[in-house]
Amino acid sequence: MKESSSPKKGHIYFFIILMILICLWAIFGEKGLVDVYRLRKERAGLEEYNRRLEEENRELEKKIHLLKTDRRYIEYMARKELGMIGKNEVIYRFRDEGDTP
């Protein structure tokens, strides 16, 4: 009678080992849980990057609109970016004591 129970134990051990291997493959294998976690984290980073780009695009669209329509903004940008001055304006530059001529 003991001989008939021995093959059943072998089948049970084989089934347990097979289930462990399937679980390990589901967790660590290609497209397993670890891969899914990594992809979700990567997607979250990409969504944040896209959100920042969309915000930057909105700011640039505002600046483009102002450059097309607002003369005061155009003057401000010309002064700031190009160092331009208006008509009848004089620039005075003062040297610090430590500056050399």
Secondary structure as the mmCIF struct_conf table of DSSP 4:
data_model
#
loop_
_struct_conf.conf_type_id
_struct_conf.id
_struct_conf.beg_label_comp_id
_struct_conf.beg_label_asym_id
_struct_conf.beg_label_seq_id
_struct_conf.end_label_comp_id
_struct_conf.end_label_asym_id
_struct_conf.end_label_seq_id
HELX_RH_AL_P HELX_RH_AL_P1 LYS A 2 PHE A 28
BEND BEND1 GLY A 29 GLY A 29
TURN_TY1_P TURN_TY1_P1 GLU A 30 LYS A 31
BEND BEND2 GLY A 32 GLY A 32
HELX_RH_AL_P HELX_RH_AL_P2 LEU A 33 THR A 69
HELX_RH_AL_P HELX_RH_AL_P3 ARG A 71 LEU A 82
TURN_TY1_P TURN_TY1_P2 LYS A 87 ASN A 88
TURN_TY1_P TURN_TY1_P3 GLU A 97 GLY A 98
#
